[in-house]
Structures are given as C-alpha cells and as structure tokens.
Amino acid sequence: MDRNQKEASVEELNSIFSEAGSVVMAHYTGMTVAEMTKLRAKLRELGGTFKVVRNRLAKIALQGKPGEGAADLFTGPVAIAYSEDFVAAPKVLVEYAKENSKLVILGGFMEEDVFDAAGIDALSKMPSREELIATISARLMGQASQVAQRLMAPGQGLAGAIDVIREKADA
C-alpha cells in the first residue's frame, strides 16, 4: 500500500467514524470467505457494512474523534462493522457471533461512548431507531386522541341536555 492509498484509507475511515451511528470492532481469524460474505449480506440488509481495517490507519483516523478511546481495541486482525442506525451493526454481529465462534467481538463505540463486548451485547438488545419512532408516535397519537375526547366531552354533554329538553318540550 503506497502513501496515497494509505491517505485515502484514513480519509475513508475518518468519514466512517464521524458518520456512523455505532462502530463495532471484532476479530475474524479463521473465518472463511463464505462466512464473511454471509455476515456482510446480513449487515447490508439493515444498512450496515463489515470492513477489514489496518490497525495503524484506524488509530490515525480516530485521533481527535469522539470515539478516540476505542483505539486500544485495534490489536490483531480487526474488522469493523458500522451502520447509521446505532443498533443495527451490534445486533447483527452479536447474533452472528452466537452462531460462529470465530467472530469475537472486542467492543466498539457510539459517538464518545466506548463499549466493551458486554456493552455491545447490551446495545444490541435496544430497540432500533424505527421501533423507537413508532413507539413515540403511537404514544403521541394516543395522547392527542385523549385531548380531543376531553375537549369534545362538555359539548357532547350540553348537546345531550338540549336533546332532553327538546324531547320534554315536544311531549
């Protein structure tokens, strides 16, 4: 790898570390090409990517970034999984690591928060961005309908009373 390729690689890693919702680091020693392809396909379904990185270049790209504390995790053959959704990459990697013992999760980071393997496991159990948005919108819609019902209740009561008076007057 010549100097220009290294600089391009560092720039690419800079943008990944800046834009990704979360980044997970893992050892992949012993995984076959088919296993790596299967993992990449699972990640791609959720908008994630799995990339083998050079440790030295990754450490350079992390300098001055919020997740700089994760630089210690770049030892040995390391690959990163990242996605815009902060739980997509951790979910896929944790599930895949249960099936395949060759994939060992080292840890990761989300903005300035650095996690060990247990932290990544906990992050993988959180609801996705879409699930959170659906939950919040359902709660807001429920509260909005309750407000509308409460605003309509006095008018409905008055209309009912007027109907009773009209029926008495007609009788």
C-alpha positions as protocol buffer text, in pm:
chain_id: "A"
residue {
  index: 1
  type: MET
  ca { x: 0 y: 0 z: 0 }
}
residue {
  index: 2
  type: ASP
  ca { x: 158 y: 328 z: -108 }
}
residue {
  index: 3
  type: ARG
  ca { x: 123 y: 662 z: 70 }
}
residue {
  index: 4
  type: ASN
  ca { x: -170 y: 784 z: -145 }
}
residue {
  index: 5
  type: GLN
  ca { x: -367 y: 465 z: -76 }
}
residue {
  index: 6
  type: LYS
  ca { x: -299 y: 500 z: 296 }
}
residue {
  index: 7
  type: GLU
  ca { x: -416 y: 862 z: 295 }
}
residue {
  index: 8
  type: ALA
  ca { x: -733 y: 764 z: 107 }
}
residue {
  index: 9
  type: SER
  ca { x: -794 y: 483 z: 355 }
}
residue {
  index: 10
  type: VAL
  ca { x: -753 y: 719 z: 652 }
}
residue {
  index: 11
  type: GLU
  ca { x: -996 y: 967 z: 491 }
}
residue {
  index: 12
  type: GLU
  ca { x: -1250 y: 689 z: 436 }
}
residue {
  index: 13
  type: LEU
  ca { x: -1214 y: 575 z: 799 }
}
residue {
  index: 14
  type: ASN
  ca { x: -1248 y: 938 z: 915 }
}
residue {
  index: 15
  type: SER
  ca { x: -1583 y: 967 z: 741 }
}
residue {
  index: 16
  type: ILE
  ca { x: -1696 y: 626 z: 873 }
}
residue {
  index: 17
  type: PHE
  ca { x: -1607 y: 714 z: 1232 }
}
residue {
  index: 18
  type: SER
  ca { x: -1774 y: 1056 z: 1201 }
}
residue {
  index: 19
  type: GLU
  ca { x: -2097 y: 950 z: 1031 }
}
residue {
  index: 20
  type: ALA
  ca { x: -2170 y: 603 z: 1171 }
}
residue {
  index: 21
  type: GLY
  ca { x: -2427 y: 563 z: 1446 }
}
residue {
  index: 22
  type: SER
  ca { x: -2210 y: 296 z: 1603 }
}
residue {
  index: 23
  type: VAL
  ca { x: -1891 y: 108 z: 1519 }
}
residue {
  index: 24
  type: VAL
  ca { x: -1818 y: -245 z: 1642 }
}
residue {
  index: 25
  type: MET
  ca { x: -1471 y: -399 z: 1635 }
}
residue {
  index: 26
  type: ALA
  ca { x: -1421 y: -775 z: 1610 }
}
residue {
  index: 27
  type: HIS
  ca { x: -1155 y: -1037 z: 1546 }
}
residue {
  index: 28
  type: TYR
  ca { x: -1235 y: -1252 z: 1246 }
}
residue {
  index: 29
  type: THR
  ca { x: -945 y: -1501 z: 1248 }
}
residue {
  index: 30
  type: GLY
  ca { x: -1034 y: -1833 z: 1088 }
}
residue {
  index: 31
  type: MET
  ca { x: -1350 y: -1715 z: 913 }
}
residue {
  index: 32
  type: THR
  ca { x: -1390 y: -1839 z: 557 }
}
residue {
  index: 33
  type: VAL
  ca { x: -1477 y: -1617 z: 263 }
}
residue {
  index: 34
  type: ALA
  ca { x: -1827 y: -1769 z: 259 }
}
residue {
  index: 35
  type: GLU
  ca { x: -1877 y: -1685 z: 628 }
}
residue {
  index: 36
  type: MET
  ca { x: -1758 y: -1328 z: 574 }
}
residue {
  index: 37
  type: THR
  ca { x: -1988 y: -1293 z: 273 }
}
residue {
  index: 38
  type: LYS
  ca { x: -2285 y: -1421 z: 476 }
}
residue {
  index: 39
  type: LEU
  ca { x: -2209 y: -1171 z: 754 }
}
residue {
  index: 40
  type: ARG
  ca { x: -2173 y: -885 z: 507 }
}
residue {
  index: 41
  type: ALA
  ca { x: -2508 y: -976 z: 347 }
}
residue {
  index: 42
  type: LYS
  ca { x: -2684 y: -977 z: 686 }
}
residue {
  index: 43
  type: LEU
  ca { x: -2538 y: -635 z: 767 }
}
residue {
  index: 44
  type: ARG
  ca { x: -2626 y: -496 z: 425 }
}
residue {
  index: 45
  type: GLU
  ca { x: -2993 y: -588 z: 481 }
}
residue {
  index: 46
  type: LEU
  ca { x: -3001 y: -346 z: 776 }
}
residue {
  index: 47
  type: GLY
  ca { x: -2789 y: -77 z: 614 }
}
residue {
  index: 48
  type: GLY
  ca { x: -2459 y: -183 z: 772 }
}
residue {
  index: 49
  type: THR
  ca { x: -2113 y: -266 z: 643 }
}
residue {
  index: 50
  type: PHE
  ca { x: -1834 y: -502 z: 754 }
}
residue {
  index: 51
  type: LYS
  ca { x: -1482 y: -392 z: 664 }
}
residue {
  index: 52
  type: VAL
  ca { x: -1137 y: -526 z: 743 }
}
residue {
  index: 53
  type: VAL
  ca { x: -912 y: -240 z: 851 }
}
residue {
  index: 54
  type: ARG
  ca { x: -545 y: -182 z: 915 }
}
residue {
  index: 55
  type: ASN
  ca { x: -497 y: -107 z: 1283 }
}
residue {
  index: 56
  type: ARG
  ca { x: -242 y: 169 z: 1240 }
}
residue {
  index: 57
  type: LEU
  ca { x: -459 y: 356 z: 988 }
}
residue {
  index: 58
  type: ALA
  ca { x: -769 y: 315 z: 1206 }
}
residue {
  index: 59
  type: LYS
  ca { x: -584 y: 458 z: 1507 }
}
residue {
  index: 60
  type: ILE
  ca { x: -472 y: 755 z: 1298 }
}
residue {
  index: 61
  type: ALA
  ca { x: -829 y: 812 z: 1177 }
}
residue {
  index: 62
  type: LEU
  ca { x: -960 y: 801 z: 1535 }
}
residue {
  index: 63
  type: GLN
  ca { x: -726 y: 1071 z: 1661 }
}
residue {
  index: 64
  type: GLY
  ca { x: -927 y: 1371 z: 1773 }
}
residue {
  index: 65
  type: LYS
  ca { x: -1260 y: 1197 z: 1721 }
}
residue {
  index: 66
  type: PRO
  ca { x: -1517 y: 1142 z: 2000 }
}
residue {
  index: 67
  type: GLY
  ca { x: -1454 y: 764 z: 1999 }
}
residue {
  index: 68
  type: GLU
  ca { x: -1077 y: 803 z: 2035 }
}
residue {
  index: 69
  type: GLY
  ca { x: -1079 y: 586 z: 2349 }
}
residue {
  index: 70
  type: ALA
  ca { x: -1159 y: 283 z: 2132 }
}
residue {
  index: 71
  type: ALA
  ca { x: -814 y: 297 z: 1967 }
}
residue {
  index: 72
  type: ASP
  ca { x: -686 y: 39 z: 2218 }
}
residue {
  index: 73
  type: LEU
  ca { x: -922 y: -221 z: 2067 }
}
residue {
  index: 74
  type: PHE
  ca { x: -731 y: -221 z: 1738 }
}
residue {
  index: 75
  type: THR
  ca { x: -492 y: -510 z: 1804 }
}
residue {
  index: 76
  type: GLY
  ca { x: -454 y: -820 z: 1591 }
}
residue {
  index: 77
  type: PRO
  ca { x: -666 y: -884 z: 1282 }
}
residue {
  index: 78
  type: VAL
  ca { x: -958 y: -643 z: 1331 }
}
residue {
  index: 79
  type: ALA
  ca { x: -1263 y: -572 z: 1121 }
}
residue {
  index: 80
  type: ILE
  ca { x: -1524 y: -307 z: 1188 }
}
residue {
  index: 81
  type: ALA
  ca { x: -1898 y: -324 z: 1145 }
}
residue {
  index: 82
  type: TYR
  ca { x: -2082 y: 3 z: 1126 }
}
residue {
  index: 83
  type: SER
  ca { x: -2422 y: 141 z: 1039 }
}
residue {
  index: 84
  type: GLU
  ca { x: -2610 y: 467 z: 1052 }
}
residue {
  index: 85
  type: ASP
  ca { x: -2866 y: 312 z: 1289 }
}
residue {
  index: 86
  type: PHE
  ca { x: -2685 y: 277 z: 1620 }
}
residue {
  index: 87
  type: VAL
  ca { x: -2820 y: -73 z: 1696 }
}
residue {
  index: 88
  type: ALA
  ca { x: -2813 y: -241 z: 1353 }
}
residue {
  index: 89
  type: ALA
  ca { x: -2443 y: -337 z: 1345 }
}
residue {
  index: 90
  type: PRO
  ca { x: -2431 y: -454 z: 1710 }
}
residue {
  index: 91
  type: LYS
  ca { x: -2748 y: -665 z: 1661 }
}
residue {
  index: 92
  type: VAL
  ca { x: -2614 y: -844 z: 1355 }
}
residue {
  index: 93
  type: LEU
  ca { x: -2267 y: -903 z: 1500 }
}
residue {
  index: 94
  type: VAL
  ca { x: -2394 y: -1034 z: 1834 }
}
residue {
  index: 95
  type: GLU
  ca { x: -2636 y: -1271 z: 1658 }
}
residue {
  index: 96
  type: TYR
  ca { x: -2367 y: -1388 z: 1417 }
}
residue {
  index: 97
  type: ALA
  ca { x: -2110 y: -1436 z: 1694 }
}
residue {
  index: 98
  type: LYS
  ca { x: -2353 y: -1674 z: 1867 }
}
residue {
  index: 99
  type: GLU
  ca { x: -2361 y: -1889 z: 1551 }
}
residue {
  index: 100
  type: ASN
  ca { x: -1993 y: -1861 z: 1463 }
}
residue {
  index: 101
  type: SER
  ca { x: -1729 y: -1881 z: 1738 }
}
residue {
  index: 102
  type: LYS
  ca { x: -1460 y: -1749 z: 1502 }
}
residue {
  index: 103
  type: LEU
  ca { x: -1607 y: -1400 z: 1521 }
}
residue {
  index: 104
  type: VAL
  ca { x: -1501 y: -1246 z: 1853 }
}
residue {
  index: 105
  type: ILE
  ca { x: -1648 y: -908 z: 1943 }
}
residue {
  index: 106
  type: LEU
  ca { x: -1388 y: -682 z: 2104 }
}
residue {
  index: 107
  type: GLY
  ca { x: -1601 y: -376 z: 2171 }
}
residue {
  index: 108
  type: GLY
  ca { x: -1698 y: -60 z: 1994 }
}
residue {
  index: 109
  type: PHE
  ca { x: -1809 y: 296 z: 2026 }
}
residue {
  index: 110
  type: MET
  ca { x: -2105 y: 523 z: 1966 }
}
residue {
  index: 111
  type: GLU
  ca { x: -2003 y: 888 z: 1948 }
}
residue {
  index: 112
  type: GLU
  ca { x: -1785 y: 939 z: 2260 }
}
residue {
  index: 113
  type: ASP
  ca { x: -1912 y: 630 z: 2446 }
}
residue {
  index: 114
  type: VAL
  ca { x: -1672 y: 335 z: 2427 }
}
residue {
  index: 115
  type: PHE
  ca { x: -1809 y: -13 z: 2500 }
}
residue {
  index: 116
  type: ASP
  ca { x: -1653 y: -348 z: 2576 }
}
residue {
  index: 117
  type: ALA
  ca { x: -1804 y: -673 z: 2440 }
}
residue {
  index: 118
  type: ALA
  ca { x: -2070 y: -676 z: 2715 }
}
residue {
  index: 119
  type: GLY
  ca { x: -2165 y: -318 z: 2631 }
}
residue {
  index: 120
  type: ILE
  ca { x: -2207 y: -410 z: 2264 }
}
residue {
  index: 121
  type: ASP
  ca { x: -2427 y: -702 z: 2370 }
}
residue {
  index: 122
  type: ALA
  ca { x: -2643 y: -463 z: 2575 }
}
residue {
  index: 123
  type: LEU
  ca { x: -2657 y: -215 z: 2285 }
}
residue {
  index: 124
  type: SER
  ca { x: -2775 y: -493 z: 2052 }
}
residue {
  index: 125
  type: LYS
  ca { x: -3080 y: -550 z: 2274 }
}
residue {
  index: 126
  type: MET
  ca { x: -3204 y: -193 z: 2243 }
}
residue {
  index: 127
  type: PRO
  ca { x: -3488 y: -113 z: 2002 }
}
residue {
  index: 128
  type: SER
  ca { x: -3391 y: 22 z: 1660 }
}
residue {
  index: 129
  type: ARG
  ca { x: -3448 y: 381 z: 1553 }
}
residue {
  index: 130
  type: GLU
  ca { x: -3763 y: 284 z: 1360 }
}
residue {
  index: 131
  type: GLU
  ca { x: -3903 y: 98 z: 1662 }
}
residue {
  index: 132
  type: LEU
  ca { x: -3839 y: 399 z: 1886 }
}
residue {
  index: 133
  type: ILE
  ca { x: -4005 y: 637 z: 1640 }
}
residue {
  index: 134
  type: ALA
  ca { x: -4308 y: 406 z: 1613 }
}
residue {
  index: 135
  type: THR
  ca { x: -4338 y: 384 z: 1992 }
}
residue {
  index: 136
  type: ILE
  ca { x: -4314 y: 760 z: 2039 }
}
residue {
  index: 137
  type: SER
  ca { x: -4563 y: 837 z: 1760 }
}
residue {
  index: 138
  type: ALA
  ca { x: -4811 y: 580 z: 1898 }
}
residue {
  index: 139
  type: ARG
  ca { x: -4792 y: 741 z: 2241 }
}
residue {
  index: 140
  type: LEU
  ca { x: -4833 y: 1090 z: 2098 }
}
residue {
  index: 141
  type: MET
  ca { x: -5132 y: 983 z: 1889 }
}
residue {
  index: 142
  type: GLY
  ca { x: -5293 y: 821 z: 2192 }
}
residue {
  index: 143
  type: GLN
  ca { x: -5249 y: 1136 z: 2399 }
}
residue {
  index: 144
  type: ALA
  ca { x: -5378 y: 1354 z: 2114 }
}
residue {
  index: 145
  type: SER
  ca { x: -5696 y: 1149 z: 2088 }
}
residue {
  index: 146
  type: GLN
  ca { x: -5747 y: 1172 z: 2465 }
}
residue {
  index: 147
  type: VAL
  ca { x: -5713 y: 1551 z: 2449 }
}
residue {
  index: 148
  type: ALA
  ca { x: -5966 y: 1564 z: 2165 }
}
residue {
  index: 149
  type: GLN
  ca { x: -6210 y: 1347 z: 2362 }
}
residue {
  index: 150
  type: ARG
  ca { x: -6179 y: 1571 z: 2668 }
}
residue {
  index: 151
  type: LEU
  ca { x: -6233 y: 1883 z: 2461 }
}
residue {
  index: 152
  type: MET
  ca { x: -6542 y: 1732 z: 2299 }
}
residue {
  index: 153
  type: ALA
  ca { x: -6695 y: 1599 z: 2625 }
}
residue {
  index: 154
  type: PRO
  ca { x: -6851 y: 1928 z: 2754 }
}
residue {
  index: 155
  type: GLY
  ca { x: -7005 y: 1999 z: 2414 }
}
residue {
  index: 156
  type: GLN
  ca { x: -7145 y: 1647 z: 2393 }
}
residue {
  index: 157
  type: GLY
  ca { x: -7289 y: 1680 z: 2744 }
}
residue {
  index: 158
  type: LEU
  ca { x: -7452 y: 2012 z: 2651 }
}
residue {
  index: 159
  type: ALA
  ca { x: -7591 y: 1865 z: 2328 }
}
residue {
  index: 160
  type: GLY
  ca { x: -7734 y: 1572 z: 2526 }
}
residue {
  index: 161
  type: ALA
  ca { x: -7900 y: 1809 z: 2774 }
}
residue {
  index: 162
  type: ILE
  ca { x: -8050 y: 2016 z: 2488 }
}
residue {
  index: 163
  type: ASP
  ca { x: -8189 y: 1697 z: 2331 }
}
residue {
  index: 164
  type: VAL
  ca { x: -8351 y: 1600 z: 2664 }
}
residue {
  index: 165
  type: ILE
  ca { x: -8510 y: 1947 z: 2698 }
}
residue {
  index: 166
  type: ARG
  ca { x: -8635 y: 1932 z: 2337 }
}
residue {
  index: 167
  type: GLU
  ca { x: -8788 y: 1588 z: 2391 }
}
residue {
  index: 168
  type: LYS
  ca { x: -8967 y: 1713 z: 2705 }
}
residue {
  index: 169
  type: ALA
  ca { x: -9094 y: 2020 z: 2517 }
}
residue {
  index: 170
  type: ASP
  ca { x: -9220 y: 1805 z: 2227 }
}
residue {
  index: 171
  type: ALA
  ca { x: -9402 y: 1571 z: 2464 }
}
